[in-house]
Structure formats: C-alpha cells, structure tokens
C-alpha cells in the first residue's frame, strides 16, 4: 500500500498519539469492548436485583435492560455515522470529482462506488471502506470493524474529492492515516451494519468477504 | 502531456501542463507547484492501484500530480 518509510505529514499535528499498528488496534478493540461491557453490566445487574427483591418492579427492570442494550447500539450508531453522505455539490463538480476518483481506483471499486457511494480499499491492517468523512476498517477475519472519523480540511469539496482525499492519504501511509483519524467505534460488524444506510451495506459485506 | 491538478470545489482545476522536452512549460509547472505547497496543499503521485507517494518536488516524469488538502480527525 504505502511506500516503506513514508509518513503522512498530518501525523505531526497529533504527535502525542502513538503510531497505530495491528497490535495496537487489537488492544484498542479489546479495551473498547471491555468499556462497553462495563457500561452495560451495571444496568443488567440492577434489573436482576430489582426482580429478585420485588417482582412487581419489573417495569423498572425492563427499562434497565433496555438501557443495557442501548449503550452498545448508540456506540455503533456513532461509528456508522462516519459513512453518512454529506451535502452534495452542484452536478458539474460532482461529475468531475467522480471522474477523478474513478481514475484512482480499479473497475471493481468504481462499480462499488457507483452503487454505494463509498470505496473499498485493501490495506495491510484490513479492508477499508472509505467514505466522505470517515472510513471503516474491516479487520482480518471480517468480524470486527473499526470506525474512523476523518475528513479533508475543506468544507466545499464535492463528494468524490472528499473520498479521493482520504483514499490518497490512506495509500500514502495507512498507519499514519489511522493515527490521524479518530476512532468512533470498534466492535462487531453486524452491530455497525444494522446502523448503516441500506445502500452502503453491500460495500461492508463485500469488504468482510475480502477480509475473510 | 503531464498535468498538475488541484482538488477543489469545482471537482479539480488543472494548474499546469508540461512536457519533459519543453523547459518553459516545466518551469511554469514547478512555479505553480511551489505556490500551492506554500498555500498548504500536499502533492501526491498515484502509483497505480493502492499506491500513492507524497512528493515535495515536482516529478517531471510523472503523468499526473494531484494536490490535496490536509486531512484531520473529525
């Protein structure tokens, strides 16, 4: 993917962050899962204790269980939001930008972009699904997804150019790209998939297929 | 003919075109290139599918040099 030794210049702006690699990603994923469990378990324990002490408190217990369910769902929704389409520019610039993006990717990725609005890209850390203001990384095996919030420092770009910015930066330095981006969610692919727009889901499915 | 393009609100703008055998067009391209780098753009050469390289000097042998804005975590 990136040239050996190439470092994304934007990493200088986040010099305090350790450079992301596969092992660090695994550790962050485990920490993310542990944090989510730690947030959810107290609500489940509350529900069990309430039912044990007073069965008539079941409405409150049910609310506690719903809370426990909602916490990972809200995290996943935040992660899926990174692929939400942004405001479109005029047709002309959108066409020009889509043409340039099409020149940068292969036929298969161009076809996926045409159907879903996002671009798949194979990296060393996994299979990326690049959108306008973020990217998903489907880790090897296809079960875990990391959602990264990252965008070009220009609000007026057409959709294709926003994706092209991220794609080029990713190709320059994949680890640097993941270091600059903010992790919005790390967890089960199925959880993120349900929160994606239906049109985008086939891109995630295809990426998971490539990651297996 | 090689091109220097900048991704912007129009999709992209061609800032310079040059041929290796034409020193005046190459000089104009180098000047445009430096001006954009000074304005905060990064220059990237796409080296085929899945490959890209940031450049700080205009590679006159490249077919296409793309200028992009910096990226940042959202």
Interface residues (C-beta under 8 A of the other chain):
Chain A: X1 X2 X3 X6 X8 X9 X10 X13 X14 X82 X89 X92 X93 X94 X95 X96 X97 X99 X100 X104 X105 X106 X121 X122 X133 X134 X148 X149 X150 X151 X152 X153 X154 X156 X157 X158 X160 X161 X164 X165 X166 X168 X169 X171 X172 X177 X180 X181 X182
Chain B: X5 X7 X8 X9 X10 X11 X12 X42 X44 X46 X49 X50 X51 X52 X53 X54 X66 X68 X69 X70 X71 X72 X73 X74
